[in-house]
Amino acid sequence: MTRGSETWSLTMGLIKRLRATQRAMERAMLGVSLRDLIRNVEIRRRTIVTDIAQRVAKLKWQWTGHIVRIKHGGLGPKVLE
């Protein structure tokens, strides 16, 4: 789900859609329906999955660090300016 997310520009609309998709996937993993009226907090506690927005933010920072460390022809100094 986060493939290539390092280059996405994160908008609030995109974050909402990602979170909704993640919740749907977690409900499917547990076999829980929306009609069961189980709160998202409880589902997250059962699945022990990290929030997608936090994961994407972490991936973006890791990618930025990778770009900064490239030696030949890298954008390191430009990124740091």
Secondary structure, DSSP 8 states (H G I E B T S, - for coil): --TTGGG----HHHHHHHHHHHHHHHHHHHT--GGG---HHHHHHHHT---HHHHHHHHHHHHHHHHHH--SS--HHHHH-
